[in-house]
Amino acid sequence: MSKWMTIAALVSVSVLGISTAAADPVGGPKWQETRVCANSTDVFKVDCWGDEVTAVRIQGDGDTDLDLYVYDEAGNLISSSTSYSDCEEVQVLPYYRQTLTIKVVNRGNVYNAYSIRIW
């Protein structure tokens, strides 16, 4: 099963009437273990409601440096975390409902088994 098929249900739920609320994806927080090949990028799409904070966290196996990037539907970088480790976290607050693109970049010469959590 492809990463897209596994993560396809990552959609935030609206909390009506509350500005800048934090919202879980439909059905609650999502979590998955996967791996990114050496010097490669994994891409996930997430449909988020506007004016609600969504958090994304990755935790790798310690073998390589992983970086995390989040782009809006126009392709603009809206958040990133690029330390020299494989544990990264960001929070995003889209202004309106849109599909965000999450990229997990492996900077190393071997694969990295990691978990991704979106809530």
C-alpha distances in whole Angstrom, upper triangle without the diagonal:
4,7,8,6,7,10,11,14,16,19,22,25,29,32,34,38,37,37,34,33,30,27,24,21,20,20,21,20,17,16,13,13,11,13,15,16,20,22,19,17,14,14,14,16,18,20,23,27,30,32,30,29,25,25,22,22,20,21,21,22,25,24,24,25,23,24,23,23,23,24,26,25,28,26,29,28,29,28,27,28,28,30,30,28,24,25,25,25,26,28,28,30,29,32,31,27,25,21,21,19,19,19,18,20,21,24,24,25,22,18,18,16,17,16,16,18,19,22
4,5,5,6,9,10,13,14,18,21,24,27,30,33,36,35,35,32,31,28,25,23,19,20,20,21,20,16,15,12,13,10,12,12,14,18,19,15,14,11,11,11,13,15,18,21,25,27,30,28,27,23,22,20,20,18,20,19,21,24,23,22,23,20,21,20,20,20,21,22,21,24,22,25,24,25,25,24,25,25,27,28,26,22,23,23,23,24,25,25,27,26,30,28,25,22,19,18,16,15,15,15,17,18,22,22,22,20,17,17,15,15,15,15,17,18,21
4,5,5,6,8,11,12,15,18,21,25,28,30,33,32,32,29,28,25,22,20,17,18,18,19,17,13,12,9,10,8,10,10,13,16,17,14,12,8,8,7,10,12,15,18,22,25,27,25,23,20,19,16,16,15,16,16,18,21,21,20,20,17,18,16,17,17,18,20,19,22,20,22,21,22,21,21,21,22,24,25,23,19,19,19,19,20,21,21,24,23,27,26,23,20,16,15,13,12,12,12,14,16,19,20,21,19,15,15,13,13,12,11,13,14,18
4,5,5,6,9,10,13,16,19,22,26,28,31,30,30,27,26,24,21,19,15,16,17,18,17,13,13,12,13,12,13,13,16,19,20,16,13,10,8,6,7,10,13,16,19,22,25,23,22,19,19,16,17,16,19,19,21,24,24,23,23,19,19,17,17,16,16,17,16,19,18,21,20,21,21,21,22,23,26,27,25,21,21,20,20,20,21,20,22,21,24,23,20,17,13,13,11,11,12,13,16,18,21,23,24,22,19,18,17,16,15,13,14,14,17
4,6,5,8,10,13,17,19,23,26,28,32,31,31,29,27,25,22,19,15,15,16,17,17,13,14,12,14,13,15,16,18,22,23,19,17,13,12,10,10,12,14,17,21,24,26,24,24,20,20,18,19,19,21,21,23,26,26,26,25,22,22,20,20,19,20,20,19,22,21,24,24,24,24,24,25,26,29,30,27,24,24,23,23,23,23,23,25,23,26,25,21,19,15,16,15,15,16,17,19,21,25,26,27,24,21,20,18,17,16,15,16,15,18
4,6,8,9,13,16,18,22,25,28,31,30,30,28,26,23,20,17,14,14,14,15,14,10,10,8,10,10,13,15,17,21,22,19,16,13,12,10,11,12,14,17,20,24,26,23,22,19,18,16,17,16,18,18,20,24,24,24,24,20,21,19,19,19,20,21,20,24,23,25,24,24,23,23,23,25,27,28,25,22,21,21,20,21,22,22,24,23,26,25,22,20,16,16,15,14,15,15,19,20,24,24,25,23,19,18,16,15,13,12,13,13,16
4,5,6,9,12,15,19,22,25,28,27,26,24,22,20,17,14,11,12,12,13,11,8,9,8,11,11,14,15,18,21,22,18,15,12,10,7,8,8,11,13,17,20,22,20,19,15,15,13,14,14,16,18,20,23,24,23,22,19,19,16,16,15,17,17,17,21,20,21,21,20,20,20,21,22,25,26,24,20,19,18,18,18,18,18,20,19,23,21,18,16,13,13,12,11,13,13,17,19,22,24,25,23,20,18,16,14,12,10,10,10,13
4,6,8,12,14,18,21,23,27,26,26,24,22,20,17,14,11,11,12,14,13,10,12,12,15,14,17,18,21,24,24,20,17,14,11,8,7,7,9,12,15,19,21,19,19,16,17,15,17,17,20,21,24,27,27,26,26,22,21,18,18,16,17,17,16,19,19,21,21,21,21,21,23,25,27,29,27,23,23,21,20,20,19,19,20,19,22,20,16,14,11,12,12,12,15,16,19,22,25,27,28,27,23,22,20,18,16,13,13,12,14
4,6,9,11,15,18,20,24,23,24,22,20,17,14,11,8,7,9,10,10,8,11,12,15,16,19,20,23,26,27,23,20,17,14,11,9,8,9,11,14,17,20,17,17,14,15,15,17,18,20,22,25,28,29,28,27,23,23,20,19,17,18,18,17,21,21,23,22,22,21,22,23,26,28,30,28,24,23,22,20,19,19,18,19,18,21,19,15,14,12,13,14,14,17,18,22,24,27,29,31,29,25,23,21,19,16,14,12,11,12
4,7,10,13,16,19,22,21,21,19,17,14,11,9,5,7,9,9,8,7,10,11,15,15,18,19,22,25,25,22,19,15,13,9,8,5,7,8,11,15,17,14,14,11,12,11,13,15,18,20,23,26,27,26,25,21,20,17,16,14,15,15,15,19,19,20,19,18,18,19,20,23,25,27,25,22,20,18,16,16,15,14,15,15,18,17,13,12,10,10,11,11,14,16,19,22,25,27,29,28,24,22,20,17,14,11,10,7,9
4,7,10,13,15,19,18,18,16,15,13,9,8,5,5,9,9,10,9,13,15,18,19,22,22,26,28,28,25,21,18,15,12,9,6,5,6,8,12,14,12,12,10,12,12,16,18,21,23,26,29,30,29,27,24,22,19,18,15,15,14,14,18,18,20,19,18,18,20,21,25,27,29,27,25,23,20,18,17,15,14,14,13,16,14,10,10,9,10,12,13,16,18,22,25,28,30,32,31,28,25,24,21,18,14,12,9,9
4,7,10,12,15,14,14,13,11,9,6,5,4,6,9,9,9,10,14,16,20,21,24,24,28,30,30,27,23,20,18,14,12,8,6,5,6,9,11,8,9,8,10,12,15,18,21,24,27,29,31,30,28,24,23,19,18,15,16,15,15,19,19,20,19,17,17,19,21,24,27,29,28,25,23,20,17,15,13,12,11,11,14,12,9,10,10,11,14,14,18,20,23,26,29,31,34,33,30,27,25,22,19,15,13,9,8
4,7,9,13,12,13,13,10,9,6,6,6,5,9,9,10,12,16,19,23,24,27,28,32,34,34,31,27,24,21,18,15,12,9,8,7,10,11,9,11,10,13,15,18,21,24,27,30,32,35,33,32,28,26,23,22,19,19,18,18,22,23,23,23,20,20,23,24,28,30,33,31,28,26,23,20,18,16,14,13,13,15,13,11,12,13,14,17,18,22,23,27,30,33,35,38,36,33,30,28,25,22,19,16,12,10
4,6,9,9,10,10,8,9,6,9,9,9,12,12,14,16,19,22,26,28,30,31,34,37,36,33,29,27,24,20,18,14,11,9,6,8,9,7,10,11,14,17,20,24,27,30,33,35,37,36,34,30,28,24,23,20,20,18,18,22,23,23,23,20,21,24,25,29,31,34,33,30,28,25,22,19,16,15,13,12,13,11,10,12,14,16,19,20,24,26,29,32,35,37,40,39,36,33,32,28,25,21,18,15,12
4,7,6,8,9,7,8,7,10,11,12,14,13,15,18,21,24,28,30,33,33,37,39,39,36,32,29,27,23,21,17,15,12,9,10,10,8,11,12,15,19,22,25,28,31,35,36,39,37,35,32,30,26,25,22,23,21,22,25,26,26,25,22,22,25,27,30,32,35,34,32,29,26,23,20,17,16,14,14,14,14,13,16,18,19,22,23,26,28,32,34,37,39,42,41,38,35,33,30,27,23,20,17,13
4,6,8,10,9,11,10,13,15,14,17,16,18,21,25,28,31,33,36,36,40,42,41,39,35,32,29,26,23,19,17,14,10,11,10,10,13,15,19,22,25,28,31,35,38,40,42,41,38,35,33,29,28,24,24,22,22,25,27,27,27,24,25,28,29,33,35,38,37,35,32,29,26,23,20,18,15,15,15,13,13,16,19,20,24,25,29,31,34,37,40,43,45,44,41,39,37,33,30,27,23,20,17
4,6,10,9,12,13,16,18,18,20,19,21,24,27,31,34,36,38,39,42,44,43,41,37,35,32,28,26,22,19,16,13,12,10,11,14,17,20,24,27,30,33,37,40,41,44,42,40,37,34,31,29,26,26,23,24,26,28,28,28,24,25,28,30,34,36,39,38,37,34,31,27,24,21,19,16,16,15,14,15,18,21,22,26,27,31,33,36,39,42,44,47,47,44,41,39,36,32,29,26,22,19
4,7,6,9,11,14,16,17,19,18,19,22,25,29,32,34,36,37,40,42,41,39,35,33,30,27,25,21,19,15,12,11,9,9,11,14,17,21,24,28,30,34,37,39,41,40,37,34,32,28,27,24,24,22,23,26,27,26,26,22,23,26,27,31,33,36,35,34,30,28,24,21,17,16,13,14,14,14,15,18,21,21,25,25,29,31,34,37,39,42,45,44,41,38,37,33,30,27,23,20,17
4,5,9,11,15,17,19,21,20,20,23,26,29,32,34,36,36,39,41,39,37,33,31,29,26,24,20,18,14,11,9,6,7,10,13,16,20,23,27,30,33,36,37,40,38,35,32,29,26,24,21,22,20,21,23,25,23,23,19,20,23,25,29,31,34,33,32,29,26,22,19,15,14,11,12,11,12,14,17,19,19,23,24,27,29,32,35,37,40,43,43,40,37,36,32,30,26,23,20,17
4,7,9,13,15,17,20,18,18,20,23,26,29,30,32,32,36,37,36,34,30,28,26,23,21,18,16,12,10,8,5,5,6,10,13,16,19,23,26,29,33,34,36,34,32,28,26,22,21,18,19,17,19,21,22,21,20,16,17,20,21,25,27,30,29,28,25,22,18,15,12,10,7,9,9,11,13,15,17,17,20,20,24,25,28,31,33,36,40,39,37,34,33,29,26,23,20,17,14
4,6,10,13,15,17,15,15,18,21,24,27,29,31,31,35,37,36,34,30,28,26,23,21,17,16,12,10,10,7,5,6,9,12,15,18,22,25,28,32,33,35,34,31,28,26,23,22,19,20,19,21,23,24,23,22,18,18,21,22,26,27,31,29,28,25,22,18,16,12,11,9,11,12,13,14,16,18,17,20,20,24,25,29,31,34,36,39,39,36,33,31,28,25,21,18,15,12
4,7,10,13,14,12,11,14,17,20,23,25,28,28,32,34,33,31,27,25,23,20,18,15,14,11,10,11,9,5,5,6,8,12,15,18,21,25,28,29,32,31,28,25,23,20,19,17,19,18,20,23,23,22,21,17,16,19,20,23,25,28,26,25,21,19,15,13,10,10,9,12,13,14,14,16,17,16,19,18,21,22,26,28,31,33,36,35,32,29,28,24,21,18,14,11,8
4,7,9,11,9,9,12,15,18,22,24,26,27,31,33,32,30,26,24,21,18,16,13,12,9,8,10,10,6,6,6,9,12,15,18,21,24,28,29,32,31,29,25,24,20,20,17,18,17,19,22,23,22,21,18,18,20,21,24,26,29,27,25,22,20,16,14,11,11,10,12,14,14,13,14,15,15,17,17,21,22,25,28,31,33,36,35,32,29,27,23,20,17,13,10,7
4,6,8,5,5,8,12,15,18,21,24,25,28,31,31,28,25,22,20,16,15,12,11,10,10,13,13,10,9,7,9,11,13,16,19,22,25,27,30,29,27,24,23,19,19,17,19,18,20,23,23,23,22,19,18,20,21,24,26,28,26,23,21,19,15,15,12,13,13,14,17,16,14,15,15,15,17,16,19,20,24,26,29,31,34,32,29,26,24,21,17,14,11,8,5
4,6,5,6,7,11,13,17,19,22,23,27,29,29,26,23,20,17,14,12,9,9,8,10,13,14,11,11,8,10,11,14,16,19,22,25,27,29,28,27,23,22,19,19,16,18,17,18,21,21,22,21,19,19,20,21,24,26,29,26,23,21,19,16,15,14,13,14,14,17,16,13,13,13,13,15,14,18,19,23,25,28,30,33,31,28,25,23,20,16,13,10,7,6
4,6,8,9,13,15,19,21,24,25,29,32,32,29,25,22,20,16,14,11,10,10,11,15,16,13,14,12,14,15,17,19,22,25,28,30,32,31,30,27,26,22,22,19,20,19,19,23,24,25,24,22,22,24,25,28,30,32,30,27,24,23,20,19,17,17,17,17,19,17,14,15,14,15,17,17,21,22,26,28,31,33,35,34,30,28,25,22,19,16,13,11,10
4,7,8,12,14,18,20,24,26,29,32,33,30,27,23,21,18,17,14,13,14,15,18,19,16,16,14,16,16,18,20,22,25,27,30,32,32,31,27,27,24,24,22,23,23,23,27,27,28,27,25,25,26,26,29,31,33,30,27,25,24,21,21,19,20,20,20,22,21,18,18,18,18,20,20,23,23,27,29,32,34,36,34,30,28,25,22,18,16,13,12,10
4,6,10,13,17,19,23,25,28,31,32,29,26,22,21,17,17,14,14,13,14,18,18,15,14,12,13,14,15,17,19,22,25,28,30,30,29,25,25,22,22,20,22,22,23,27,27,27,26,24,22,23,24,27,28,30,27,25,22,21,18,18,17,17,18,19,22,21,18,19,18,18,19,18,21,22,26,27,31,32,35,32,29,26,23,20,16,14,11,9,7
4,7,10,14,17,20,21,25,28,28,26,23,20,18,15,15,12,14,13,15,18,18,14,13,10,10,10,11,14,16,19,21,24,26,26,25,22,21,18,19,18,20,20,22,25,25,25,23,21,20,20,20,23,24,26,24,21,18,17,15,15,14,15,17,18,21,21,18,18,17,16,17,16,18,19,22,24,27,29,31,29,26,23,20,17,13,11,7,6,5
4,7,11,13,16,18,22,25,25,23,20,16,16,12,13,11,13,13,16,19,20,17,15,12,11,10,11,12,14,16,19,22,24,24,23,20,19,17,18,17,19,20,21,24,23,24,22,21,19,20,20,22,23,25,22,19,17,16,14,15,15,16,18,19,22,21,19,18,16,15,16,14,16,16,20,21,25,26,28,26,22,20,17,14,10,8,6,5,7
4,7,10,13,16,19,22,23,21,18,15,15,13,14,13,16,16,19,22,23,19,17,14,12,10,9,10,11,13,15,18,20,21,20,17,18,16,17,17,20,21,23,26,24,25,23,22,20,19,19,21,22,23,20,16,15,15,14,15,16,18,20,21,25,24,22,21,18,17,16,14,16,14,18,19,22,23,25,23,19,16,14,11,7,6,4,7,9
4,6,10,13,16,19,21,18,16,13,14,12,14,14,17,18,22,24,25,22,20,16,15,12,11,10,11,12,14,17,18,19,19,16,17,15,17,18,20,22,23,26,24,25,23,23,21,20,19,21,22,22,19,16,15,15,15,17,18,20,22,23,27,26,24,22,19,18,17,14,15,13,16,17,20,21,23,20,16,14,11,8,5,5,7,9,12
4,7,10,14,16,18,17,15,12,14,13,16,17,20,21,25,27,28,25,23,19,17,14,12,10,9,9,11,14,15,16,17,14,16,15,18,19,22,24,25,28,26,27,25,24,22,20,19,20,21,21,17,14,14,15,16,18,20,22,25,26,30,29,27,25,22,20,18,15,15,13,15,15,18,18,20,17,13,11,7,6,4,7,9,12,15
4,7,10,13,15,13,12,10,12,12,15,17,20,22,26,28,30,27,24,21,18,15,13,10,11,9,11,14,14,14,15,13,15,15,17,18,21,23,24,27,24,26,24,24,22,20,19,19,20,20,17,13,14,15,17,19,21,23,26,26,30,30,27,25,22,20,17,14,13,11,13,13,16,16,17,14,10,9,6,6,6,8,11,14,17
4,7,10,12,10,10,9,12,13,17,19,22,24,28,30,31,29,26,22,20,16,14,11,11,9,9,12,11,12,13,11,13,14,17,18,21,24,25,27,24,25,23,24,22,19,18,18,19,18,16,12,14,15,17,20,22,24,27,27,31,31,29,26,23,21,18,15,13,10,11,10,13,13,13,10,7,5,4,6,8,10,14,16,20
4,7,8,6,7,6,10,12,16,18,22,24,28,29,31,29,26,23,20,16,15,12,12,10,11,13,11,10,11,9,11,12,14,17,19,22,23,25,22,23,21,22,20,18,17,16,17,16,15,12,14,15,17,19,22,23,26,27,30,30,28,25,22,19,16,13,11,8,8,7,10,10,11,9,6,6,7,8,10,11,15,17,21
4,6,5,8,9,12,15,19,22,25,27,31,33,34,32,30,26,24,20,18,15,15,12,13,14,12,11,12,11,13,15,17,19,21,24,25,27,23,25,23,25,23,20,19,18,19,18,16,14,16,18,20,22,25,26,29,30,33,33,31,28,25,22,19,16,13,11,9,7,10,9,8,7,4,7,9,11,14,15,19,21,25
4,5,9,11,15,18,21,24,28,29,33,34,36,34,31,28,25,22,20,16,16,13,13,13,10,9,10,10,13,15,17,20,22,26,27,28,24,25,23,25,23,20,19,17,18,16,15,13,17,18,21,23,26,27,31,31,34,35,33,30,27,24,20,18,14,12,9,6,7,6,5,4,5,7,11,13,16,17,21,23,27
4,7,10,14,17,20,23,27,28,32,33,34,33,30,27,25,21,20,17,17,14,15,15,12,10,10,10,11,14,15,18,20,24,25,25,22,22,20,23,21,18,17,15,16,15,15,13,17,17,20,22,25,26,29,29,33,33,32,29,25,23,19,17,13,11,7,5,5,6,6,8,8,10,13,14,18,18,22,23,27
4,7,10,14,17,20,23,25,29,30,32,30,28,25,23,19,18,15,16,14,16,16,14,12,11,10,11,12,13,16,17,21,22,22,19,20,18,21,19,17,17,15,17,16,16,14,17,17,19,20,23,24,27,27,30,30,29,26,22,19,16,14,10,8,6,5,8,9,9,10,9,10,13,13,16,16,19,21,25
4,6,10,13,16,20,22,25,26,28,27,24,21,19,16,16,13,15,14,16,17,16,13,12,9,9,10,10,13,14,17,18,19,16,17,15,18,16,14,15,14,16,16,16,13,15,15,17,17,20,20,23,23,26,27,25,22,18,16,12,10,6,5,4,6,9,11,13,13,11,11,13,13,14,14,17,18,21
4,7,10,13,17,19,23,24,26,24,22,19,17,14,14,12,14,13,16,17,17,14,14,11,11,10,11,12,13,16,17,19,16,17,16,17,16,15,15,15,18,18,17,14,15,14,16,16,19,19,22,22,25,25,23,20,16,14,10,8,6,5,7,8,12,14,15,14,12,11,12,11,12,11,14,15,19
4,7,10,14,16,20,21,23,22,20,17,16,13,14,13,16,16,19,20,20,18,17,13,12,10,10,10,11,13,13,15,13,15,14,15,15,14,15,16,19,20,19,16,17,15,16,16,17,17,19,19,22,21,19,16,13,10,7,6,5,7,9,12,15,17,19,18,15,15,15,14,14,11,14,14,17
4,7,10,13,16,18,21,19,18,14,14,11,13,12,16,16,20,21,22,20,19,15,14,11,11,10,11,12,12,15,13,15,14,15,15,14,16,18,20,22,20,17,17,16,15,15,16,15,17,16,20,19,17,14,10,8,6,5,7,9,12,14,18,20,22,21,18,17,16,14,13,10,12,11,14
4,7,10,13,15,18,17,16,13,14,12,15,15,18,20,23,25,25,24,22,18,17,13,12,10,10,10,10,13,12,14,14,14,15,15,18,20,23,25,23,20,20,18,17,15,15,14,15,14,17,16,13,10,6,6,5,6,9,12,15,18,21,23,25,25,22,20,20,17,16,13,13,11,14
4,6,10,12,15,13,13,10,11,10,14,15,19,20,24,26,27,25,23,19,18,14,13,10,10,10,10,14,13,15,15,14,14,15,18,20,23,25,24,21,20,17,16,14,13,12,13,12,15,13,11,8,5,5,6,8,11,14,17,20,23,26,28,27,24,22,21,18,16,12,12,9,11
4,7,10,13,12,12,10,13,13,16,18,22,24,27,29,31,29,27,23,21,17,16,12,12,10,10,13,14,16,16,15,16,18,20,23,26,29,27,25,23,21,18,16,14,12,12,10,13,11,7,6,4,6,9,11,14,17,21,24,27,29,32,31,28,26,25,22,19,16,15,11,12
4,6,9,8,9,8,11,12,16,18,22,25,28,30,31,29,27,24,21,17,16,12,12,10,11,14,15,15,15,13,14,17,19,23,25,28,27,25,23,20,17,14,12,10,9,7,10,8,6,6,6,7,10,12,16,18,22,25,28,30,33,32,29,27,26,23,20,16,15,11,11
4,7,6,9,9,13,15,18,21,25,28,31,33,35,33,30,27,24,21,19,15,15,12,12,16,17,17,18,15,16,19,22,25,28,31,30,28,26,23,19,17,14,11,9,7,8,6,4,7,9,10,14,15,19,22,25,28,31,34,37,36,33,31,29,26,23,20,17,14,12
4,6,8,10,14,16,20,23,26,29,33,34,36,34,31,28,25,21,19,15,14,11,12,15,17,16,16,14,15,19,22,25,28,31,30,29,26,23,20,16,13,10,7,5,5,4,4,7,10,11,15,17,20,23,26,29,32,35,38,37,35,32,31,28,26,22,20,16,14
4,7,10,13,16,20,23,26,30,33,34,36,34,31,28,25,21,19,16,16,14,15,17,19,17,17,14,15,19,21,25,27,31,30,29,26,23,19,16,12,10,6,6,5,6,8,11,13,14,17,18,22,24,27,30,32,35,39,38,36,33,32,29,26,23,20,16,15
4,6,10,13,17,20,23,27,30,31,34,32,29,26,23,20,18,15,16,14,16,18,19,18,18,14,15,18,20,23,25,29,28,26,23,20,17,14,10,8,6,7,8,9,9,11,13,13,16,17,20,22,25,28,31,34,37,36,33,31,29,26,23,20,17,13,11
4,7,10,13,17,20,23,27,28,30,29,26,23,20,17,16,13,14,14,16,19,19,17,16,13,12,15,16,20,22,25,24,23,20,17,13,10,6,6,5,8,10,11,12,13,14,12,15,15,18,20,23,26,28,30,34,33,31,28,27,23,20,17,14,11,9
4,7,10,14,17,20,24,25,27,26,23,20,18,14,13,11,13,13,15,18,18,17,15,12,11,13,15,18,20,23,22,20,17,14,11,8,6,5,7,9,12,13,12,12,12,10,13,12,15,16,20,23,25,28,31,30,27,24,23,19,17,13,11,7,6
4,7,10,13,17,20,22,24,22,20,17,15,12,12,10,13,14,17,20,19,18,15,13,11,11,12,16,17,20,18,16,14,11,7,6,4,6,9,12,15,16,15,15,14,12,13,11,14,14,17,20,22,25,28,27,24,21,20,16,14,11,8,6,5
4,7,10,13,17,18,20,19,17,13,12,9,10,9,12,14,17,19,18,17,14,13,10,10,10,13,15,18,16,13,11,8,6,5,6,8,12,13,17,18,17,16,14,11,11,9,11,11,14,16,19,21,24,23,21,18,17,13,11,7,6,5,7
4,7,10,14,15,17,16,14,11,11,8,11,11,15,17,20,22,20,20,17,15,12,11,10,12,13,15,13,10,7,6,4,7,9,12,15,17,21,22,21,20,18,15,14,11,11,10,13,15,17,19,22,21,18,15,14,10,8,6,5,7,9
4,7,10,12,14,13,11,8,9,8,11,12,16,19,21,23,21,21,18,17,14,12,10,12,12,13,10,7,6,5,6,9,12,15,18,20,24,25,23,22,19,16,15,11,11,8,11,12,14,16,19,17,15,11,10,7,6,5,6,9,12
4,7,8,11,11,10,9,10,10,14,16,20,23,25,27,24,24,21,20,17,15,12,13,12,13,9,6,4,7,9,12,15,18,22,24,27,28,27,25,23,20,18,14,14,11,12,12,14,15,18,16,13,10,9,5,5,7,9,12,15
4,6,8,8,8,7,10,11,15,18,21,24,26,28,25,25,22,22,19,16,14,13,13,12,8,5,6,9,12,15,18,21,25,26,30,31,30,28,25,22,19,16,14,10,11,10,12,12,14,12,10,6,6,4,6,9,12,15,18
4,6,8,10,10,13,15,19,21,25,28,30,32,29,29,26,26,23,20,17,16,15,13,10,7,9,12,15,19,22,25,28,30,34,35,33,31,28,25,23,19,17,14,14,12,13,12,14,11,9,6,5,6,9,12,15,18,21
4,6,8,9,13,15,19,22,25,29,31,33,29,29,26,26,23,19,16,15,13,11,7,6,9,12,16,19,23,25,29,31,35,36,35,33,30,27,24,20,18,15,14,11,12,11,13,11,10,8,9,9,12,14,17,20,23
4,7,9,13,16,19,23,26,29,31,33,29,29,26,27,24,20,18,16,14,11,9,8,11,14,18,21,25,27,31,32,36,37,36,34,31,27,25,21,18,15,13,10,10,8,9,7,8,6,9,10,14,16,19,22,25
4,6,10,13,16,20,23,27,29,30,26,26,23,24,21,17,15,12,11,9,7,6,10,13,16,19,23,25,29,30,34,35,34,31,28,25,22,19,16,12,10,7,7,5,8,7,8,6,10,10,14,16,19,21,25
4,7,10,13,17,20,24,26,27,24,23,20,21,18,14,11,9,8,6,5,5,8,10,14,16,20,22,26,27,31,32,31,29,26,23,20,17,14,10,8,6,5,6,10,10,10,9,11,11,14,15,18,20,23
4,7,10,14,17,20,23,24,20,20,17,18,15,11,9,7,8,8,6,4,7,8,11,13,17,19,22,24,27,29,28,25,23,19,16,13,10,7,5,5,6,8,11,11,10,8,10,9,11,12,15,16,20
4,7,10,13,17,20,21,17,17,13,14,11,8,6,5,7,8,8,7,8,7,9,11,14,16,19,21,24,25,25,23,20,16,14,11,8,6,5,7,8,11,14,15,14,12,13,12,13,12,14,16,18
4,7,10,14,17,18,15,14,11,11,8,5,5,6,9,11,11,9,9,6,7,8,11,12,16,17,21,22,21,19,17,13,11,7,6,5,6,9,11,14,17,17,16,13,14,12,12,10,12,12,15
4,7,10,13,14,11,10,7,8,6,4,7,8,12,14,14,13,13,10,10,8,11,11,14,14,18,19,19,16,14,10,8,6,5,7,8,12,13,17,20,20,18,17,18,15,15,13,14,13,16
4,7,10,11,9,8,6,6,5,6,9,12,15,18,18,16,15,12,11,8,9,8,11,11,14,15,15,12,11,7,6,5,6,9,11,15,17,20,23,23,21,19,20,17,16,13,14,12,14
4,7,8,5,5,4,5,7,9,12,14,18,21,21,19,19,16,14,12,12,10,11,10,13,14,13,11,9,6,5,7,8,12,13,17,19,22,25,26,24,22,23,20,20,16,17,15,17
4,5,5,5,7,6,9,12,16,18,21,24,24,23,22,19,17,14,13,10,10,8,10,10,10,7,7,5,6,9,12,15,17,21,23,26,29,29,27,26,26,23,22,19,18,16,17
4,5,7,10,10,13,15,19,21,25,27,27,25,25,22,20,17,16,13,13,10,12,11,10,6,6,6,7,11,13,17,19,23,25,28,30,31,28,27,27,25,24,20,20,18,19
4,6,9,10,14,16,20,22,25,28,28,27,27,23,22,19,18,15,15,12,13,12,12,9,9,9,10,13,15,18,20,24,25,29,31,32,30,29,29,27,27,23,23,21,22
4,6,9,12,13,17,18,22,25,25,24,24,21,20,17,17,14,15,13,15,15,15,11,10,9,8,11,12,15,16,20,21,25,27,28,26,26,27,25,24,21,22,20,22
4,6,9,11,15,17,20,23,24,23,23,19,18,15,15,13,14,12,13,14,15,12,12,10,10,12,13,16,17,20,21,25,28,29,27,26,27,25,25,21,22,20,21
4,6,8,11,13,17,20,20,20,19,16,15,12,13,11,13,12,14,16,16,14,13,10,9,10,10,13,14,18,19,22,25,26,25,23,25,22,22,19,19,18,19
4,7,11,13,17,20,21,20,19,15,13,10,10,7,9,9,11,13,14,13,12,9,10,10,12,14,16,19,20,24,27,28,26,25,25,22,22,18,18,16,17
4,7,10,13,17,17,16,15,11,10,7,7,7,10,11,14,16,17,15,14,11,11,10,11,12,14,17,18,22,25,26,24,22,23,20,19,16,16,14,15
4,6,10,13,13,13,12,9,8,6,9,10,13,14,17,19,20,18,16,13,12,10,9,10,11,14,15,18,22,22,21,19,20,17,17,15,15,14,16
4,6,10,10,10,9,6,6,6,10,12,15,17,20,23,23,21,19,16,14,12,11,10,11,13,13,16,20,20,19,17,18,15,15,14,15,15,17
4,7,8,9,9,7,9,10,14,15,19,21,24,26,26,24,22,18,16,13,12,10,9,11,10,13,17,18,18,16,17,15,16,15,17,18,20
4,5,8,8,7,10,12,16,18,21,23,27,29,29,27,25,22,20,17,15,13,12,12,11,13,17,18,18,16,17,16,17,16,18,19,21
4,7,9,10,13,15,19,21,25,27,30,32,32,30,28,24,22,19,16,14,12,11,9,11,14,15,16,14,16,15,17,18,20,21,24
4,6,8,11,14,18,21,24,26,30,32,31,29,27,24,21,18,16,13,12,10,10,11,14,14,14,11,13,12,14,15,17,19,21
4,6,10,13,17,19,23,25,29,30,29,27,25,21,19,15,13,10,10,9,10,10,14,13,12,9,10,8,10,11,14,16,19
4,7,11,14,17,21,23,27,28,27,26,24,20,19,15,14,11,12,12,13,14,17,16,15,11,12,9,9,10,11,14,16
4,7,11,14,17,19,23,25,24,23,21,17,16,12,12,10,11,12,13,15,19,18,17,14,14,11,11,10,11,12,14
4,7,10,14,16,20,22,21,20,19,15,15,12,12,11,13,15,17,19,22,22,20,17,16,13,12,10,9,10,11
4,7,10,13,16,18,18,17,16,13,13,11,12,12,14,17,18,21,25,24,22,19,19,16,14,12,11,10,11
4,7,10,13,15,16,15,15,12,13,12,14,15,17,20,22,25,28,28,26,23,22,19,17,14,12,10,9
4,6,10,12,12,12,12,10,12,11,14,16,18,21,23,26,30,29,27,25,24,21,19,15,14,11,11
4,6,9,10,11,12,11,13,14,17,19,22,25,27,30,33,33,31,28,28,24,22,19,17,13,12
4,5,7,7,9,9,12,13,17,19,22,26,28,31,34,34,31,29,29,26,23,20,18,15,14
4,7,9,12,12,15,17,20,23,26,29,31,34,37,37,35,33,33,29,27,24,22,18,17
4,6,10,11,15,17,20,24,26,30,32,35,38,38,35,33,33,30,28,24,22,18,17
4,7,9,13,16,19,22,25,29,31,34,37,37,34,32,31,28,26,22,20,16,16
4,6,10,13,16,19,22,26,28,31,34,34,31,29,29,26,24,20,19,16,16
4,7,10,13,16,19,23,26,28,31,30,27,26,25,23,21,17,17,14,15
4,7,10,13,16,20,22,25,28,27,25,23,23,20,19,15,15,12,14
4,7,10,13,16,19,22,24,24,21,20,20,18,17,14,14,12,15
4,7,10,13,16,19,21,21,18,17,17,14,13,10,11,10,13
4,6,10,12,15,18,18,15,14,15,13,13,11,13,13,16
4,7,10,12,15,14,12,11,12,10,11,9,12,13,17
4,6,9,12,12,11,10,12,11,13,13,16,17,20
4,6,8,9,8,7,10,10,13,14,17,19,22
4,7,9,10,10,13,13,16,17,20,22,25
4,6,7,8,12,13,17,18,21,24,27
4,7,9,13,15,19,20,24,26,30
4,7,10,13,16,18,22,25,28
4,7,10,13,15,19,22,25
4,6,10,12,16,19,22
4,7,10,14,17,20
4,7,10,13,17
4,7,10,13
4,7,10
4,7
4
